[in-house]
Amino acid sequence: MNIIVFAENQDGAFKKSSFEAVSYAAQIAAAHGGQVTAVSIGTVAAEKLAELGNYGADAILNYTDAVFNQFTGEAYSKALSHAAKNKGADLIIISNTYSGKMVAPRVAAKLNAGMVSGVISMPETSNGFKVKRMVFSGKSFAEVAINTSIKVLSITPNSFSIVENPKSPSVETMDAGLSTSDVKTQTIEVARATGKIPLTEAELVVSGGRGMKGPENWHLIETLADTLGAATACSKPVSDIHWRPHSEHVGQTGITIKPNLYIAIGISGAIQHLAGVSSSKVIVAINKDPEAPFFKAADYGIVGDAFEVLPKIIEAAKAFKSAS
């Protein structure tokens, strides 16, 4: 089975989700035979490209055409389709990031391939080819079969571990034969959310709601996040009243996340918020209202005033960090 993996980078550095995708592909290749080819698009230094070999890439195709200087789903999908045809790929793996969501359907259409997005399992191949995905905002699962000869899987970030599998991949610079006139869309401006850890890739998230009473109290959220090495997030009402930027809003109408640990402080737990965070491996809710809906979804709960509880948790986290 020949597998193509989209290794997404940002400013020349590969994302954590890219290493997850390569590891995922390498495990499939180990079970079914074949080669894993990672596709890098844009300018990436040689030592960075070599990192993909740490996780099981047998070969790397590096597309550096000028048309790829700015991301567009149209151009990137053409490069991935070109790579898939070049390598005779049976399976294309793409991480279900914002960019991946724009690229994967286009690739599937160009290759006449069946596609499943939001994949959270390894393929089951004992009777056809099936994968599992989340549906109904994470409340249920669906097992989906793909019957086409070429298949595209868009995998959910943080669903699969990064597994080291050192290889010495060949690196080939590719030309997709594209010019700016071949691309109908153009990126005018890129406005990135600033922060230490992107929410979509964070393994630990500390989130606050209206129970924090105002933006002047957010230093408690940030201090705990900094101590734990976590990203910060918020509920929709908090972003709507501009206590925090919309880039931190998690929920059904915001960002959907799947961290290993989600700490919700002063958030009631409305169904719209839970839809975006319910796939977290462990949820901790802190709220002074014992009837808050979040407690029904949480693995652990603390009934108490956030302004009394948070300083104690921060103190304990700092003590643990200094002792370890």
C-alpha positions as CSV (number, residue, x, y, z in Angstrom):
1,M,0.0,0.0,0.0
2,N,1.6,3.3,-1.1
3,I,0.6,6.1,1.2
4,I,0.9,9.9,0.7
5,V,0.9,12.1,3.8
6,F,0.4,15.9,3.7
7,A,3.1,17.3,6.1
8,E,1.7,20.7,6.9
9,N,4.2,23.4,8.0
10,Q,3.9,26.9,9.3
11,D,6.8,29.3,8.6
12,G,9.0,26.4,7.7
13,A,8.4,24.3,10.8
14,F,6.2,21.2,10.8
15,K,3.1,21.1,13.0
16,K,2.6,18.5,15.7
17,S,-0.4,17.3,13.7
18,S,1.9,16.5,10.7
19,F,4.1,14.2,12.9
20,E,0.9,12.5,14.1
21,A,-0.2,12.0,10.4
22,V,3.2,10.5,9.4
23,S,3.2,8.2,12.5
24,Y,-0.4,7.1,11.6
25,A,0.6,6.4,8.0
26,A,3.7,4.5,9.1
27,Q,1.7,2.2,11.3
28,I,-0.7,1.4,8.4
29,A,2.3,0.7,6.1
30,A,3.9,-1.6,8.7
31,A,0.7,-3.6,8.8
32,H,0.0,-3.7,5.1
33,G,3.3,-3.2,3.4
34,G,4.2,-0.3,1.1
35,Q,5.9,3.0,1.4
36,V,5.1,6.3,3.2
37,T,5.8,9.4,1.2
38,A,5.5,12.7,3.1
39,V,4.7,15.8,1.0
40,S,6.0,19.1,2.1
41,I,4.8,22.2,0.4
42,G,6.6,25.6,0.5
43,T,10.1,26.5,1.7
44,V,11.4,24.2,4.5
45,A,15.0,23.8,5.5
46,A,16.7,20.4,4.8
47,E,17.2,19.7,8.5
48,K,13.4,20.3,9.1
49,L,12.5,18.0,6.2
50,A,14.7,15.3,7.8
51,E,12.5,15.4,10.9
52,L,9.7,13.6,9.0
53,G,12.0,10.6,8.8
54,N,12.0,10.3,12.6
55,Y,8.3,9.2,12.4
56,G,8.4,6.7,9.6
57,A,8.6,8.6,6.3
58,D,10.4,6.6,3.7
59,A,10.5,9.4,1.2
60,I,9.9,13.1,1.1
61,L,8.6,15.2,-1.9
62,N,9.3,18.9,-1.4
63,Y,7.2,21.2,-3.6
64,T,8.8,24.7,-3.7
65,D,7.0,26.4,-6.7
66,A,6.6,30.1,-6.2
67,V,2.8,29.6,-6.3
68,F,3.0,27.9,-2.9
69,N,4.5,30.9,-1.1
70,Q,1.0,31.6,0.2
71,F,-1.5,28.9,1.2
72,T,-4.5,28.3,-1.0
73,G,-6.5,25.1,-0.9
74,E,-6.6,25.1,-4.7
75,A,-2.9,25.1,-5.2
76,Y,-2.0,22.8,-2.3
77,S,-4.6,20.2,-3.5
78,K,-3.0,20.3,-6.9
79,A,0.4,19.5,-5.5
80,L,-0.9,16.6,-3.4
81,S,-2.8,15.2,-6.3
82,H,0.3,15.5,-8.4
83,A,2.3,13.6,-5.7
84,A,-0.4,10.9,-5.4
85,K,-0.3,10.2,-9.1
86,N,3.5,10.3,-9.2
87,K,3.8,7.7,-6.5
88,G,0.7,5.6,-7.5
89,A,-0.8,6.2,-4.0
90,D,-3.6,4.1,-2.7
91,L,-4.1,6.1,0.4
92,I,-3.7,9.8,1.2
93,I,-3.5,10.9,4.8
94,I,-4.3,14.6,5.8
95,S,-4.7,16.1,9.2
96,N,-8.1,17.6,9.8
97,T,-6.7,21.1,10.6
98,Y,-8.1,24.2,9.1
99,S,-5.8,23.8,6.1
100,G,-6.5,20.1,5.9
101,K,-10.3,20.7,5.7
102,M,-9.7,22.9,2.7
103,V,-7.3,20.5,0.9
104,A,-8.7,17.0,1.6
105,P,-12.1,17.3,-0.3
106,R,-10.3,18.9,-3.3
107,V,-7.8,16.1,-3.4
108,A,-10.5,13.5,-3.2
109,A,-12.4,15.1,-6.0
110,K,-9.3,15.3,-8.3
111,L,-8.5,11.6,-7.7
112,N,-12.1,10.3,-7.8
113,A,-11.4,9.0,-4.3
114,G,-13.7,8.1,-1.4
115,M,-13.1,10.3,1.6
116,V,-13.7,10.2,5.4
117,S,-13.1,13.3,7.5
118,G,-12.5,13.4,11.3
119,V,-11.1,9.9,11.5
120,I,-10.3,8.7,15.0
121,S,-9.3,5.0,14.4
122,M,-6.8,2.9,12.4
123,P,-8.4,1.3,9.4
124,E,-10.2,-2.0,9.8
125,T,-9.3,-4.1,6.7
126,S,-10.5,-7.6,7.6
127,N,-13.6,-7.1,5.6
128,G,-13.1,-4.1,3.2
129,F,-11.8,-0.8,4.4
130,K,-13.5,0.9,7.3
131,V,-12.7,3.7,9.7
132,K,-14.4,5.3,12.7
133,R,-15.3,9.0,12.9
134,M,-17.2,11.2,15.4
135,V,-20.7,12.4,14.5
136,F,-23.4,14.6,16.2
137,S,-20.8,16.9,17.7
138,G,-18.9,14.1,19.3
139,K,-21.9,12.5,20.9
140,S,-21.7,9.3,18.8
141,F,-19.5,7.4,16.4
142,A,-20.0,6.2,12.8
143,E,-18.1,3.4,11.1
144,V,-17.6,4.3,7.4
145,A,-16.6,2.0,4.6
146,I,-14.7,3.3,1.6
147,N,-15.0,1.2,-1.6
148,T,-12.9,3.3,-4.1
149,S,-9.4,2.1,-5.1
150,I,-7.9,5.4,-3.9
151,K,-8.9,6.6,-0.4
152,V,-8.5,9.9,1.4
153,L,-8.5,10.1,5.2
154,S,-8.6,13.3,7.2
155,I,-7.6,12.4,10.8
156,T,-8.6,14.3,13.9
157,P,-5.6,16.0,15.6
158,N,-4.6,14.6,19.1
159,S,-6.4,11.3,18.3
160,F,-3.2,9.4,17.6
161,S,0.2,9.3,19.4
162,I,3.4,10.4,17.8
163,V,5.5,7.3,17.5
164,E,9.2,7.5,16.7
165,N,10.1,5.1,13.8
166,P,13.5,6.4,12.5
167,K,14.1,6.2,8.7
168,S,16.6,7.8,6.4
169,P,14.1,9.2,3.8
170,S,15.1,10.2,0.3
171,V,14.3,13.8,-0.5
172,E,13.2,14.9,-3.9
173,T,12.4,18.5,-5.0
174,M,9.3,18.5,-7.1
175,D,7.7,20.9,-9.6
176,A,4.0,20.7,-9.9
177,G,4.1,22.7,-13.1
178,L,1.9,25.4,-11.7
179,S,2.1,29.2,-12.2
180,T,0.1,31.9,-10.5
181,S,-2.2,32.0,-13.6
182,D,-3.3,28.4,-12.8
183,V,-4.6,29.4,-9.4
184,K,-7.9,31.3,-9.3
185,T,-7.9,32.1,-5.7
186,Q,-5.4,34.4,-3.9
187,T,-4.5,35.0,-0.3
188,I,-4.6,38.7,0.4
189,E,-3.8,38.6,4.1
190,V,-3.0,36.1,6.8
191,A,-4.0,37.1,10.4
192,R,-2.8,34.5,12.8
193,A,-3.9,34.2,16.4
194,T,-0.9,34.8,18.7
195,G,-0.2,32.5,21.6
196,K,2.3,30.0,22.9
197,I,0.4,26.9,21.9
198,P,-2.2,26.6,19.1
199,L,-5.5,25.4,20.6
200,T,-6.0,22.8,17.9
201,E,-2.7,21.1,18.9
202,A,-2.7,21.7,22.6
203,E,-2.7,18.6,24.9
204,L,-3.6,20.7,27.9
205,V,-6.2,23.5,27.9
206,V,-7.3,25.9,30.7
207,S,-10.5,27.6,29.9
208,G,-12.6,30.4,31.5
209,G,-16.2,31.5,31.4
210,R,-18.3,34.4,32.8
211,G,-17.6,33.1,36.3
212,M,-14.3,34.8,36.0
213,K,-16.3,38.1,36.4
214,G,-14.1,40.2,34.1
215,P,-10.9,40.3,31.9
216,E,-9.0,41.8,34.8
217,N,-9.1,38.4,36.5
218,W,-7.8,36.4,33.5
219,H,-4.3,36.5,35.0
220,L,-5.3,33.5,37.1
221,I,-6.2,31.5,34.0
222,E,-3.0,32.5,32.3
223,T,-0.8,31.7,35.3
224,L,-2.3,28.3,35.7
225,A,-1.9,27.7,31.9
226,D,1.8,28.9,32.0
227,T,2.5,26.7,35.0
228,L,1.0,23.6,33.3
229,G,2.4,24.4,29.8
230,A,-1.2,24.7,28.6
231,A,-3.1,26.7,26.0
232,T,-5.9,29.2,27.2
233,A,-9.4,29.1,25.9
234,C,-12.8,30.6,26.7
235,S,-16.6,30.2,26.3
236,K,-18.6,32.0,23.7
237,P,-20.1,34.6,26.0
238,V,-16.6,35.6,27.1
239,S,-15.5,36.2,23.5
240,D,-18.8,37.9,22.6
241,I,-18.3,40.5,25.3
242,H,-14.6,40.9,24.3
243,W,-13.0,39.7,27.5
244,R,-11.0,37.4,25.3
245,P,-10.3,37.2,21.5
246,H,-12.6,35.0,19.4
247,S,-9.5,32.9,18.5
248,E,-9.8,31.4,22.0
249,H,-13.5,30.5,21.8
250,V,-14.1,26.8,22.0
251,G,-17.5,25.2,21.4
252,Q,-19.9,24.3,18.6
253,T,-19.6,27.7,16.9
254,G,-15.9,28.1,17.8
255,I,-13.0,25.8,17.8
256,T,-13.4,22.1,18.4
257,I,-10.6,20.6,20.5
258,K,-9.5,17.2,21.8
259,P,-6.8,17.8,24.5
260,N,-5.7,15.2,27.0
261,L,-6.9,17.5,29.8
262,Y,-9.5,20.3,29.6
263,I,-10.0,22.5,32.8
264,A,-13.2,24.5,32.6
265,I,-13.4,27.3,35.2
266,G,-16.5,29.3,35.7
267,I,-18.2,27.8,32.7
268,S,-21.8,26.4,33.2
269,G,-21.4,23.8,30.4
270,A,-24.1,24.6,27.9
271,I,-24.6,22.0,25.2
272,Q,-23.1,24.3,22.6
273,H,-19.8,24.5,24.6
274,L,-19.7,20.8,25.4
275,A,-20.0,20.0,21.7
276,G,-16.6,21.5,21.1
277,V,-14.8,20.0,24.1
278,S,-16.6,16.7,24.8
279,S,-13.8,14.7,23.1
280,S,-11.3,15.8,25.7
281,K,-9.7,12.7,27.3
282,V,-10.1,14.2,30.9
283,I,-12.4,17.1,31.8
284,V,-12.2,19.0,35.1
285,A,-15.0,21.5,35.9
286,I,-14.6,24.2,38.6
287,N,-17.9,26.0,39.4
288,K,-19.5,27.4,42.5
289,D,-22.9,26.2,41.3
290,P,-23.3,22.5,42.2
291,E,-26.1,22.2,39.6
292,A,-23.9,23.4,36.7
293,P,-24.4,21.1,33.7
294,F,-20.7,20.7,33.2
295,F,-20.5,18.5,36.3
296,K,-22.5,15.8,34.4
297,A,-19.9,15.7,31.6
298,A,-16.8,16.2,33.7
299,D,-14.5,13.4,34.9
300,Y,-13.6,15.5,38.0
301,G,-15.5,18.4,39.6
302,I,-14.7,21.0,42.2
303,V,-17.7,22.9,43.7
304,G,-16.2,26.2,44.9
305,D,-15.4,29.8,44.1
306,A,-12.9,30.1,41.3
307,F,-11.1,32.9,43.2
308,E,-10.5,30.7,46.2
309,V,-9.8,27.4,44.3
310,L,-7.5,28.7,41.5
311,P,-4.8,30.2,43.7
312,K,-4.6,26.8,45.6
313,I,-4.4,24.8,42.3
314,I,-1.7,27.2,41.0
315,E,0.3,26.9,44.2
316,A,0.1,23.1,44.0
317,A,1.0,23.0,40.4
318,K,4.1,25.2,41.0
319,A,5.1,23.0,43.9
320,F,4.7,19.9,41.8
321,K,6.8,21.4,38.9
322,S,9.6,22.5,41.2
323,A,9.7,19.0,42.8
324,S,9.8,17.1,39.5
